[in-house]
Amino acid sequence: MADNVETGLFGEFGGSYLPEDLQKVLSDLAEQFEKYRDDPEFEEDLSYYLKEYVGRENPLTFAKNLTKKVGGAKIYLKREDLNHTGAHKINNVIGQILLAKRMGITRVIAETGAGQHGVATATACAMFEMDCTIYMGKTDTKRQELNVFRMELLGAKVVPVEKGQGRLKDAVDEALSDLVENYENTFYLLGSAVGPHPFPTMVKHFQSVVSKESKRQIMEKENKLPTAVVACVGGGSNAIGAFSHYIDEAEVRLIGVEPAEAATITKGVPAVIHGFKCLTLLDENGEPQPTNPIAAGLDYPGVGPEHSHLSTTGRAEYVTVTGEESLEAFQELSKVEGITPALESSHAIAHAIKLAQSLSKDDVIIVNLSGRGDKDIDQVYEMLKK
């Protein structure tokens, strides 16, 4: 939880820097979230849909073949790839949709990069009979055509954003503009642990189910906590969910893996972007710097405020992996374990392989396998052909 629930601050990061009208909308959202987050009926509803619709809980799978091949620490995979729609995104979507219903709102908008959040949002809107509009950078619509089709098949309106680079940052810009114009009847279902308060706290709350499960599962399997938890980081939703229940366990290393082509935490500086303060990649003019990682879902020049705080306080470590290393890990896990990870998750796999080799056989690593690679097959096929 944020250090200051009212302002959503994590140390110096987070907060809410917005026009007055929009601030009023998000203040109301924060109030509704605090009202329902621990409400027994809300919790019962959330648990029902996570089990019966999403398919939780998902396994913590021992990657026996990979562990044997790599040597060193045992590698476990938290299988978010097995969720309905193929990624961790649905955890947060179900929670926010249930909140929107209680607020009496029937129009939902969202942004998406790789398309997994867009697909999850469109899926839930179809089930809950809500109007759905998804903003997606035009560049991303081309490299994730399959997910665009899936969203449209589910009844969503997909709006390609041509401004800027036509990527995730630009999709967020457009979604926020929509909210400013239509806030009276619209719920912005933000997909990552970024944005103004209460979004980072809200997304963490709904994604924390990942570490809640994995913590119990690893105790059952190994009778001890993991040496390290590893997750890829773009905006930071899967990683903050994977870290959440371990943050107070000082002996557990928390390792976020960024793409070298968008190393926001590693190279960023404190700045305000999209209404909140975080570590941000800036160009020579002080504007958000264009990024170009191999994975569309990691293509963001900022990062969640709690990750910014965890990095500056030293509680979590953040490292980088190149697109080439990610592509190798994508193929390696597929061949060795019969599990094809999303390109985003492949960054975490790539680092976990290196980490395992540096540790002993008594050590245990949990990798959050945040999504499956179906959406990336065409892209990888074309890259490998070249």
Helices and strands as residue ranges (DSSP letters): E 9-10, E 13-14, H 20-36, H 40-49, I 50-54, E 60-62, H 64-70, E 74-79, G 80-82, H 89-102, E 107-112, H 116-128, E 131-137, H 138-143, H 145-153, E 157-161, H 168-182, E 186-188, H 199-207, H 209-222, E 228-232, H 237-243, G 244-246, E 253-259, G 260-262, H 264-267, E 269-273, E 276-280, G 296-298, H 305-313, E 316-321, H 323-337, H 343-357, E 364-369, G 373-376, H 377-385
